[in-house]
Amino acid sequence: MTTISDVTARLARGEVTSQKLTEQCLAKIQELNPTLNAFITVTGDEALAQARQADREIAAGRRIGPLHGIPISLKDLIDQKGIATTAGSLVRKDHMATEDAVVTQRLREAGAVFVGKTNLHEFAFGTTSEDSGFGPVRNPHDPSRSPGGSSGGSAAAVATGMSLGTVGTDTGGSIRIPAAACGIVGLKPEWGHISASGVVPLSRQLDHVGPLAASVADAWLLYNAMQPHSGQIGDALDAMPVKGMRLGKLSGYFFDRLDADVERSVLETVERLQKRGAKVVDVSVPHAGDMAAIYLHLVFGDAAEYHARTLVTRPQDYTPPVRLRLEMAGYVLAEDYIRALRGKELIAREVDRALDGVDALVLPALAIPAPPLGAVTMPVKGGPDAVRTLMLRCSQPFNLSGHPAISLPCGRSRDGLPIGLQLVGDKGRTPALVQAALAVEAVLDETY
Amino acid sequence: MTIAEWLAAAKADAEKRGLPELIPMLEGLAQATERLRAADWNDNPDKDTPRDDDQ
């Protein structure tokens, strides 16, 4: 995969132009989108105009920074002025964004070139990207399989070079799940660190906006540019030394229901890090088994509120599976929503305790490799389980807790499908998490 | 309202609205709600006075 980190230096030296990079992305979209359906809207003319402008500015010595002239995409849940934000739904097919979302504006100010809006699970209310008003997204490693979701089009775009980076959202894993399923990096920042203003919500208390990219360094560049200027701390971070790195391996629930290849790859990676001098201790989240119930009641309650009017006025414009789940969401009782809110606070404290004395938690990002489109269950240790449950199992805890978490590729299944490792960091220390991820990525790069 | 009462009312409402496909999904939601209500962080008026871990 072409990385932003590689091409930005060449752009600065005049060895390549933004126009050339953008044309290459647009050519990839033309070649692959008919199969993968990763993009809902392609903004080719606007992107080329932005790219030519970036080339003029760079040639005149006015380079803004590492994203200047870099072609990226936006999940079609995020407003880009003058373009429809469909949220993957026919409910919003006539929408037109009148302003940029805050993240779009920040990336625009950083000089990024926008090549298009990516497909997703309708309203981000699902993990496979197969239920979209614009048709299912397909996995670039095997088009009969899901790319994960809900940011499935975004992950497919980066994995194939249709864009060099992208912005997704993550309410229960929707950045990390597709990153793992497509073999790229996905960073879910700490809750509230990146503005969600101008982003269609699923659950405002669980929604996170963040980057998907070809490498950890690229994810950092995008994340840093999405922050307020006051929060930006530098474009390059050094990897944390592996020797002496302290990792908390989450036990119990997080390893109970895994695909055999996922378990093998993650444990082999942990072992490899130990051999390089990392200190690994077992840690736990005592109420981990309650997380799915907590998550369900919160997301359902919040989604029911947001969709209440259009479920009545335009039910036919939702895909049938998403409409049914939204209809069910309306039955959550207030008293159970309150119980879930209290459980959410408890989980956040337990994740804090698990992180006490370690640099990061380590666990799988996704319990299974990319499932076939339409699959209802998948085989895992302990017997088959529902795809939806398995997809969310390892990622949703950190939406409840709000901690920053990153998914990075750590191997392949016997079928050649990517597998993702997840690191979780302390609140207020996202740079340290990224430094740990840079170190793990370097060790894995030596291996694969 | 007990979960059994809630589930019976929700199923009847789904039938009335012409959404029988919701019924198995509601049964799944009921299982999750049972788990939530059985959790040890819930307060009970006839048990210990609530205390906040953070204070």
Boltz contact constraints between the chains, C-beta under 6 A:
constraints:
  - contact:
      token1: [A, 290]
      token2: [B, 39]
      max_distance: 6.0
  - contact:
      token1: [A, 293]
      token2: [B, 32]
      max_distance: 6.0
  - contact:
      token1: [A, 293]
      token2: [B, 35]
      max_distance: 6.0
  - contact:
      token1: [A, 293]
      token2: [B, 36]
      max_distance: 6.0
  - contact:
      token1: [A, 296]
      token2: [B, 32]
      max_distance: 6.0
  - contact:
      token1: [A, 324]
      token2: [B, 21]
      max_distance: 6.0
  - contact:
      token1: [A, 327]
      token2: [B, 19]
      max_distance: 6.0
  - contact:
      token1: [A, 327]
      token2: [B, 22]
      max_distance: 6.0
  - contact:
      token1: [A, 328]
      token2: [B, 22]
      max_distance: 6.0
  - contact:
      token1: [A, 328]
      token2: [B, 25]
      max_distance: 6.0
  - contact:
      token1: [A, 331]
      token2: [B, 10]
      max_distance: 6.0
  - contact:
      token1: [A, 336]
      token2: [B, 33]
      max_distance: 6.0
  - contact:
      token1: [A, 336]
      token2: [B, 36]
      max_distance: 6.0
  - contact:
      token1: [A, 339]
      token2: [B, 36]
      max_distance: 6.0
  - contact:
      token1: [A, 339]
      token2: [B, 42]
      max_distance: 6.0
  - contact:
      token1: [A, 342]
      token2: [B, 41]
      max_distance: 6.0
  - contact:
      token1: [A, 346]
      token2: [B, 41]
      max_distance: 6.0
